[in-house]
Amino acid sequence: MALSTKPARPVSPNLPQPEPVFEGPPAAAGSAWRTALKQAVRDPAELCRLLELPATLLPAARRAAQQFGLFVPRAFLARMRKADLADPLLRQVLPLDDELRAAPGFTADPVGDAPAERAPGLLQKYSSRALLITTGACAVHCRYCFRRHYPYSAAPHSLAEWLPALDAIAADPTIDEVILSGGDPLTVVDDVLEPLVRRLEAIPHLRTLRIHTRLPIFIPERVCDSLLAWFSAAGSRLTPICVVHANHAAELDDDVAAACDRLRRAGVVLLNQAVLLRGVNDSVAALDELSRRLVALGVMPYYLHQLDRVAGAAHFEVPEAAGLRLVAALRERLPGYAVPRYVREQSGAPYKVPLID
């Protein structure tokens, strides 16, 4: 089955595409997640109507969405409180005029993706591991996305286009882990992902396959039989790790819990990375509840990222000193395994820079 990434409406070619478009007949099983993607909300007016938000938000939301489109699944909207502009889930997806204001130190490539490119779609910033940009499509457009300006139009979109990257990985025996990222790799259909993973399995020095995704959080139906089949099969040769991204406990409803359970039963190691965001999770109570809920779901809190300083996201930044106080308070409340590592990604650094020992 072929995959293209046509936008639902015109956007800049340097922005993530709003949705994947599938060509050919839909699969009889495991297609609910595709329907959820296709039915996602893209219009700020519809967002305001569904959540009973004031119409006065619309002009700003439309201006911001012209630069970086609105895209949010309806099931995620259902977890939000209506008529509440302070809802922590809404704040992650609502376009605001704040995104259009330039801020000192906030750039289009805050984490140094461009200088880390070794082949089209292949990034290597750290020793022993490399990252494949598999797609520009996502399950949601997070307003703080550090790749909101990434040139996805130039990235590979098929197995044939990934071959130079695969050849580069195969030629470098120091690489033992490959990370599938994007965009969100799980917006790509399994008929495309499985042969890519098979090619990675055939590289003898690889030991670990890691996937960074928000699909189990935003569209838990994505954890379907066909995904589990190739991901768990990869575990016979490569250690399968899935890093999800939840910032607030309200994101983790019963459907998400069931998706996580399916992944764990398939032998997949589950980790979470969160971003410290003003008005979303910048309190001890919110971070404490998030960690406890993750542990209950069998997902280990992995990283708490200081905000990547991407242009358009300055209004989300929490001062580092405040973050240090929050993490110190978490250490007093939680066992060590439940406290995420507080880090910053710094362009050119050989690892994620820890902000607290």
Protein Blocks (a to p, Z undefined) as FASTA:
>chain_A
ZZddddfbdcdfkbccfbdcdedjddfehplmmmmmmmpcfbfklmmmmnopafklmmmm
mmmmmmoccdddfklmmmpcehiakbmklmmmmccfklmpccehiafblnommmmpmbgh
iacfbghiacddfbfbdfbdcfklcklmbcfklpcfbfklmmmmmmmmmmmmkbcbdcdd
edjfklpcfklmmmmmmmmmmpmkbcbdcdddfklmmmmmlmcfklmmmmmmmmmmpccd
dddddfbfklmcfklmmmmmmmmmnopacdddddddehilmcfklmmmmmmmmmmnopac
fbdcdddddehilmmpccfklmmmmmmmmmmmpcfklpccdddddehiabdcdfbZZ
